[in-house]
């Protein structure tokens, strides 16, 4: 049940990527990284399609940090 609620928050977090406050954007992006594949897909989509330039930057930053944390097998 908790995971379903988390996944339902993805659209709101994507919207927060466009917040005027930089710390809100970065926290929203970070929150998306911990929601698993759904959150990562939303971030990836935001990097190319979010209308706000700063939202796209926050998404790229969060994805970059996430990919650096994943060990190469």
Secondary structure as UniProt FT lines:
FT   HELIX           2..8
FT   HELIX           10..16
FT   TURN            17..18
FT   HELIX           22..33
FT   TURN            34..36
FT   HELIX           37..49
FT   HELIX           53..69
//
